């Protein structure tokens, strides 16, 4: 915190100094700029282009003042000052020029004002704006017929003296229609220019994190997402906004419940997998040119200007060992030099409806009670009934026990059970657990600049409650970025980003989630959480209800469990504070060489606290369990003191990153351009974790009590002695160092041919004991051919056609491994002697090396029929080597396996992005289609020589990476299903070629001879999205749909073993085989009793009959925007105002499976469909 205060103090001091006058010097350096150009014959237009390329200065003029097709001969400029060059070019042409920032404005030379006694002369002034009220600095204002004029300043203001009152002004600005205004005696004017009505190609400049690359010069595969596309969706999560507007990026939500907001970086897969390690498959995230290791939720989407996705080796190889999975480059908003003050405000409200818990069928309460009645009659619960520790029993079995014990009559028993049959706990979940979530988002952005300074200050507040009561997320962000040019050619940048986020996770959990596991069993569907008056009810949890009624004879704490009370009695909170400071220098050494130095400091502190207050069931249960009424000593009577229990985990993250590079950008002879950079960087990252538990915690006094973790204590109810649970009391620290050298260059000839090369050499001490092993080179090479610029290319229908090809190496690094033996220390809380001990966490592996990925990419970019149709297409092949996997070890070593470079994989794919303008008049209709095809296959795999059993292969549901030779990493296998036995209803399989119900034999078959069914991949190989945007005047309507094809998922089904032992229900129970002949209409096996093991259920659950196609088409959202007319906004002094609304999660339009399941959430077994969300928002610029 002291460092933060010092940095903030220094920053404010610098800001005050610069704002007090440093940034007001004029751009006199322009006249001293030099140009080198030699040509026998050259047009004026090409000379203007050369001046722009070599000096960055643009020449502007109004109308047809000059002829850019005019040919000059014998041009010999050698380090000629720009002013001298202009004198040569316009000698005798009656022109003069003025310098404005990085613009030279040509105008006719002034002539004498005609004298006339009848025409008064005025000094006129005014302001030139666009249609939205934004100033147009540099706009040309000329007096027709006089050669007198000026150019507007940075605020659009102008002034011309000595103008006849009847004169006509000609006002022009690049990209706008020229306007002529008759003065008619007026001396003060407000002029608004209209934009030229013509199709302007979208300018895309890709950011690699090291440099900006114009699309026309790019040889690699980039994807650019602009600000408008990012703002089509609303939410506090930046990554979710990429969904529906990108190709090649797969958003994997199969392990997520529909109630979860946002998506983690590790759930994004770019161009398929490039590693077989689940923890390494995340793409690298770069924010403002530096790798970002923090929580992606800390990035406020309202601060983001655009995102570039680097997909192939040429695009991403400059990031070396961290680029194999692709790179997501996030560029935040910045102020601009010579920009008037601009204040932007954005606010929206999102309303997410309650989920429909009754959309999918469930096993009824009556069926559950019938099963429990059957099991009770078979004596299944006798061991629980006779257990002296009174473990959990359901309400229905308690009623049955009372009837058997003669405590109630048969009629009373039937009546009580009938009452339970009418219940459905989903009603209580809908009323007390879920809610309609109303989220709020506010963002304010202030930016501007002069010729010496540019600045940005933004602030944001997000309040994002979950649909689960007790869960919410609040975030405050502050971001500032400033650049100064205190002296000629030197730019200083300084920025600070601060995030303060608080997340609460107090909900008992989703319906059907493991959070509601009670006594090892699922919550019965007939449970009741509150009575008709809303009073919270208790349910049996860990112990039987009758036991908790009488235990301790009133001397113990209340031992009842009321789930709804826990919302108030447990406080699970995560507080995160993140501070990112960045600074940099850029010095323009020459017209084409600049020196750049950058530094970034990242600090984050995350405190996770799970506080069970004294009223929580968790605290009451532990206190009661360790109460000893046989002792009068307070420390022995209550070894766990009265009060709350606090579990804390404090994570710290500190990172320093420094980079120095030399940039080169030189053009010569109108045909040659060389752009490159070379540099090095160093990074240090330190991650610390501290965890502890405190008993007797009082949140008001902030006090705790000491407990004895060394000795055992008797547990209440003759449950034997036990140590007091110590929770987690650990300390961990990890330090990583990286050193890298990099370079990148691209040469372009005549705007037709480009050759690019990129190289990087990374060093990390995780690999090998030899220096050569610790350093790894990564490189790429590429080329492009702009065919449309060839003289022979005369196809008028094709305005742009470019071919690209690249090849290169990328890498992956696993920071948890080392060539040396790694041991981990543990405290002695889990041992009988309470002595700390150590384990070998990772055995020595001196041959450990980097994972490498080779990638070949070929692409084409095009624009056809006046840009009505445009797009790109890329085909690629990847080959990954030295992939790290666990390899079995000789058991005599004492280690079961070791992580080694032991696998290989190849992949290929196709990315297509097509945009079409279907209708272009007052009413416009535009379509964007994104298509991706991805294929991955494991090619090499080191094993111990033995083939896995069939049961070990089919158990994977495709939600985790389980590599098999010649198969996709997310391969989905199953037992071939041979129907049901017509006499018993048992599921049948094949042992060799024979029908069998010997489930031990079926599971123990070798995987190569078991005739297992390989269905394919559990993630789609074909996916994409379709956007249609309709606009009329100020109204725009966007409809976004996505599609996923050619993948499979395993649906859940009934498991009788899980039903009996754990209360796990499934609607397939009602479809079960009951009598001969049913096998013709159902595939669900019969219910049998007793069950000796789960093999029968496992066989059926993992058989081919339960594998379904995941193909679907989904309507993601519909967005409506309305731009308020400028006539109205101008009256209230607002430059721009937009109202917008959208509806998200509109549902699946078509699905391949016939059971109505959503394969993209919770592996197709979610309890409800993603709830719809409505958004209403307002955006304004002042």
C-alpha angles and dihedrals in degrees: 000000000000090000089050092052093048092049092047092049092050092047094052091048091053091046093053092048094050094045090052095070115300093109101059106083117121127243097257091146091081094080089054094053113115134214132201117202133146124181139147092216126007136157123241090242092059090048089054089050092051091051090052093048095047101038106018089236119132123208116219133183140163127257117325096334090135135020111232090194092063109120121227120198130207096016109180113174113161113173085327117171112250092236091055091048091053091049089054095047098048102032109142094003097108094242135130132181143212131205119235116175105295093345133088113204119204120210138162116272113264118258131199117283109249111246116234128157091207097053115065119214121232138196102223130198136174149132133266116216138165124243092276094051097257113142119248106218113202095024111155119239114188132176105229116239095010107070088229120132151114144211128253118253128234091287094046093255122142139178131194123182130208100024122156111246091236096049125123122231123214111207121188141167131176111271093017134093114260112247130203119205127188111218096213089188096312119136100182120058139179110200126192118191123204122226116250110262101233137108110271117193114243108255110227121188113180119214118212093183089254102055143356116254121197112226091239091061098040118112096176133074110269131163120205123202112191129207095262091055092047091053096054088092129045129220144100093263119087098197094057089059090066091062111101096019103064139068128220093020113112117199107210111202096155092113094046130088116233090245093066117106118217131357133258124242090242089062092063119090119189115201093343127294122326095179138036094219110098092208093055102047096090117109118243113262118212121190118191093342099312130093110257116218097172135095107300088214087071091071109093109217090213089065093054120098099182144333129226120199115207108207112165135047096264091053099042108024092092085074089058118185094022100048105076093098094047131263130257109204113198117196116194126211119279137188120248132228114256091014118142116236109285126190118193127187129189127180134165143168122216122199115197115192126226113268119258101243091181097056093095124048120254135192104271125243089242091057090048092052091047090055092048091048090051093049092046090054089051091054093246093141097044094100089054093045092052095044109117091212091063100227123196120299126179123249092249094054090048089056091048090049092051089051092049090047091052094243092123134023127253089251092052091047092051091046093050092047091048089054089054091048089061094056128094116184089207088080090060091046090052092050103038110017103040131050143175102268118219113195126191130202129185128179131178124188127186119185141157144123150199129221089279104035143034127186145179131191122180136173131188139185125194126185109186117173119186124234084247111085111241095029120099143140127216125184137182119191131185121185132178131176125179135177127190135186102201092167136019115293095359122111122185120196127195128172141168128197120189129183129186112184133172124190125186121200103183101131116115086231146260122314108273094014123133087251087082096053105132120196089341091308135100118258106269114246090233094059118126121211099183138013127243091275093053097254111149114249131208123237129194108269120158098351136032117275094238091054095053089048093063109018112125093007090254096315095101127074117266103287098193121120116221108177095201093054090059089071087073100031100055123061113191106176134168117197119189129187119185128182123186121183122186132178136169147171128219119187121185101219094180136349089281107023125070132175119220133189124180136180133183132188120197124189128172133173119193121187117189113189126182106192118187104188123213090268095053118108092232092059094041092049095052093044092050093044093056097040112122114194090183092073129069094192106102094219090053098037090054108016086168102058124227113266138061133320121232124196114188133185120184118193122189126192123188125175134175120192126180129180136180124187143164117224124205127193119164134158126186141174092011091274109063130072127171120186124176149136139206129190151121139241140194128204135190123187125184122188121186131183129190123181130181143159127222127194127205091028116178112194092198098051095028088226132141137189131231120244134194111249094168102067132052123241131204115257121226117263097032092289092145133245122312142168117256107259104259096195113207118327105170141139123203136174131181125186122191127187126193130183122187141175120197144176139182133184138173129186121199124192120201092334087287111084127040129181119188134186131183132184138178134177116201129191129198131160093226091087128072131322094257122083091231089058092050093056120066128182120217122186146163139192131196147165140199136197120205098206094179090067093056115111090228093055105098102157102131093189091063112062096174132023125165134170123205135186130177139172131185154124128271131176151210130215128201108208094191095067133077138182087234130068113274120205128188125210122219132190121246098245091109096048129082093233095044091230118145117243142185135229132200100249095179126008121225115284110177092173094061111134141174122281108243133198126196115201133187117193132182122183146171130206122196147171119195138188099009092322091302087128122032138154149113139256127201130185119191145177126204132192119189120197137180091028112178118240138151111272121195115251133207104275090225087072090066090237123103097203144347133215107247141158093267112136145059135198139183132204142179137185153156130239120194127180119179128177123188133184101214098177127014119183131085083317113052132191123189129180129198120191123189121190129180132180118188131180128180130181132178109235104174131033129167113215139163090259097258122111118232122250119257091248090056092053101046095045091079110092092198094257093109134044110265107164121213125177113267092005136101115268089243093049118166118208131175142180112263106253116225099185130253127312104255092219102044107015091236116152113251131214139170127269098192101317097329127097111249143177093185096117095184089056093044093053095044095055116118109261093236094055101034094087089233115185113242106203100177135247128347091217122062120265090197120046141141146126143255124217124190118186122189121187136180121177104309097347123093130179123192124190118190125193131170135199136202123188142176104031139108142216136193114238122213118250140176118303111187092197090055091043093055099037102034107017091242106163133194133182090235085079090082090054095054124130110264106165141006111291094036089097087075093062104030141040095197111110125237122266111253134187136233103031113201094187143348097255094104092051092043092053093051094042091051096043126113093254090073096051111100135183113257097202113135146151115221132194102220104180149333118217127193122191132182124193109209111234115266092231088065098040092048090059092057092041096249117135096202136006130179131180116201139179135179144178118217133194096027091168142244115319094192135005133183096220116080097212097077094243125152107227095191098067127059090350091295095304103095118143092229142011120263106279120244120254128206121200131196119183149166129210124188139175121201 
